Protein backbone atom coordinates (compact mmCIF):
# COMPACT_ATOMS: atom_id res chain seq x y z
CA UNK A 1 0.00 0.00 0.00
CA UNK A 2 1.34 3.47 -0.84
CA UNK A 3 2.59 5.61 2.00
CA UNK A 4 2.62 9.12 0.54
CA UNK A 5 -0.09 11.31 2.03
CA UNK A 6 -2.02 12.02 -1.16
CA UNK A 7 -2.16 8.32 -2.10
CA UNK A 8 -3.29 7.40 1.42
CA UNK A 9 -6.02 10.04 1.25
CA UNK A 10 -7.35 8.96 -2.14
CA UNK A 11 -7.17 5.26 -1.19
CA UNK A 12 -9.18 5.97 1.96
CA UNK A 13 -11.73 8.03 0.01
CA UNK A 14 -12.15 5.28 -2.58
CA UNK A 15 -14.51 3.33 -0.34
CA UNK A 16 -18.15 4.47 0.05
CA UNK A 17 -18.35 3.28 3.67
CA UNK A 18 -15.34 5.38 4.61
CA UNK A 19 -16.80 8.39 2.78
CA UNK A 20 -20.04 7.92 4.72
CA UNK A 21 -18.10 7.76 7.99
CA UNK A 22 -16.32 11.01 7.10
CA UNK A 23 -19.65 12.63 6.23
CA UNK A 24 -20.99 11.63 9.63
CA UNK A 25 -17.88 12.97 11.39
CA UNK A 26 -18.28 16.27 9.53
CA UNK A 27 -21.35 16.74 11.74
CA UNK A 28 -19.31 16.22 14.92
CA UNK A 29 -17.44 13.69 17.00
CA UNK A 30 -18.80 10.16 17.34
CA UNK A 31 -17.88 6.87 18.95
CA UNK A 32 -17.22 3.68 17.00
CA UNK A 33 -20.65 2.38 18.04
CA UNK A 34 -22.34 5.55 16.80
CA UNK A 35 -20.44 5.37 13.52
CA UNK A 36 -21.35 1.69 13.08
CA UNK A 37 -25.12 2.19 13.58
CA UNK A 38 -26.15 2.88 9.97
CA UNK A 39 -24.06 0.04 8.51
CA UNK A 40 -24.95 -3.60 8.17
CA UNK A 41 -21.51 -4.80 9.25
CA UNK A 42 -19.70 -5.85 12.41
CA UNK A 43 -17.96 -3.43 14.75
CA UNK A 44 -14.73 -5.15 13.73
CA UNK A 45 -15.37 -4.27 10.07
CA UNK A 46 -16.12 -0.64 10.98
CA UNK A 47 -12.95 -0.57 13.08
CA UNK A 48 -10.94 -1.69 10.05
CA UNK A 49 -12.39 1.21 8.05
CA UNK A 50 -11.51 3.58 10.89
CA UNK A 51 -7.93 2.31 10.91
CA UNK A 52 -7.61 3.11 7.20
CA UNK A 53 -9.01 6.60 7.80
CA UNK A 54 -6.73 7.10 10.78
CA UNK A 55 -3.65 5.92 8.85
CA UNK A 56 -4.53 8.44 6.13
CA UNK A 57 -4.78 11.17 8.79
CA UNK A 58 -8.44 11.79 7.96
CA UNK A 59 -9.62 11.05 11.49
CA UNK A 60 -8.16 11.11 14.97
CA UNK A 61 -9.31 9.28 18.04
CA UNK A 62 -9.43 10.89 21.43
CA UNK A 63 -9.59 9.40 24.86
CA UNK A 64 -11.85 10.97 27.42
CA UNK A 65 -12.35 8.53 30.30
CA UNK A 66 -14.32 5.61 28.82
CA UNK A 67 -15.40 7.63 25.78
CA UNK A 68 -13.12 7.39 22.71
CA UNK A 69 -14.51 9.88 20.22
CA UNK A 70 -13.45 9.93 16.59
CA UNK A 71 -13.10 13.31 14.94
CA UNK A 72 -12.59 14.49 11.40
CA UNK A 73 -9.18 15.89 10.45
CA UNK A 74 -9.48 18.13 7.40
CA UNK A 75 -5.84 18.81 6.48
CA UNK A 76 -5.51 15.75 4.19
CA UNK A 77 -8.79 16.69 2.49
CA UNK A 78 -7.51 20.23 1.97
CA UNK A 79 -4.32 18.86 0.38
CA UNK A 80 -6.32 16.57 -1.92
CA UNK A 81 -8.62 19.44 -2.84
CA UNK A 82 -5.65 21.65 -3.74
CA UNK A 83 -4.19 18.88 -5.92
CA UNK A 84 -7.52 18.44 -7.71
CA UNK A 85 -7.97 22.22 -8.06
CA UNK A 86 -4.57 22.56 -9.74
CA UNK A 87 -5.57 20.07 -12.45
CA UNK A 88 -9.12 21.39 -12.70
CA UNK A 89 -7.75 24.88 -13.32
CA UNK A 90 -5.38 23.55 -15.97
CA UNK A 91 -8.19 21.69 -17.77
CA UNK A 92 -10.55 24.63 -17.44
CA UNK A 93 -7.94 26.84 -19.12
CA UNK A 94 -7.54 24.30 -21.93
CA UNK A 95 -11.29 24.09 -22.46
CA UNK A 96 -11.53 27.89 -22.54
CA UNK A 97 -8.84 28.01 -25.25
CA UNK A 98 -10.64 25.25 -27.18
CA UNK A 99 -13.90 27.21 -26.96
CA UNK A 100 -12.18 30.30 -28.38
CA UNK A 101 -10.73 28.24 -31.25
CA UNK A 102 -14.13 26.74 -32.05
CA UNK A 103 -15.71 30.21 -32.01
CA UNK A 104 -13.06 31.50 -34.43
CA UNK A 105 -13.62 28.54 -36.76
CA UNK A 106 -17.39 29.07 -36.65
CA UNK A 107 -17.02 32.80 -37.33
CA UNK A 108 -14.81 31.92 -40.31
CA UNK A 109 -17.43 29.52 -41.66
CA UNK A 110 -20.21 32.07 -41.15
CA UNK A 111 -18.22 34.69 -43.08
CA UNK A 112 -17.83 32.32 -46.06
CA UNK A 113 -21.49 31.32 -46.22
JOUR-V272873 format. One record per pair of residues at least 6 apart in sequence whose ideal C-beta (glycine too) atoms are under 7 Angstrom apart, sorted by sequence separation. I is the first residue (numbers start at 0). J is the second residue. D is the distance in Angstrom with one decimal. If there is no record, write none. Layout:
BEGIN
<<I J D> <I J D>>
END
This chain:
BEGIN
<<1 7 6.5> <11 17 5.5> <12 18 6.1> <23 29 6.1> <52 58 4.5> <61 67 6.5> <35 42 5.4> <38 45 6.3> <53 60 6.6> <60 67 5.7> <61 68 4.9> <1 10 6.8> <49 58 6.6> <60 69 5.3> <61 70 6.7> <0 10 6.9> <35 45 4.2> <23 34 6.1> <31 42 6.4> <34 45 6.1> <58 69 5.1> <59 70 5.6> <58 70 6.5> <58 71 6.1> <59 72 5.4> <20 34 5.5> <31 45 6.2> <58 72 6.0> <31 46 6.3> <57 72 5.8> <56 72 5.7> <31 49 6.6> <56 74 6.8> <57 75 5.4> <56 75 4.7> <57 76 6.9> <49 69 6.4> <55 75 6.0> <16 38 6.4> <20 48 6.2> <17 48 5.2> <21 52 7.0> <16 48 5.5> <20 52 6.6> <14 48 7.0> <17 51 6.3> <24 58 6.3> <17 52 5.7> <34 69 6.5> <21 57 6.3> <30 66 6.6> <30 67 6.5> <30 68 6.1> <31 69 6.9> <29 68 6.6> <11 51 5.2> <28 68 3.9> <29 69 5.9> <11 52 5.4> <28 69 6.6> <28 70 4.8> <11 55 3.9> <24 69 6.1> <11 57 5.6> <24 70 6.4> <25 71 5.6> <7 54 6.4> <8 55 5.2> <24 71 4.0> <7 55 4.0> <8 57 6.8> <21 71 6.3> <4 56 6.9> <8 75 4.5> <8 78 6.9> <9 79 6.6> <4 75 6.2> <8 79 4.8> <5 78 6.5> <4 78 6.5> <5 79 6.4> <5 82 6.0>>
END
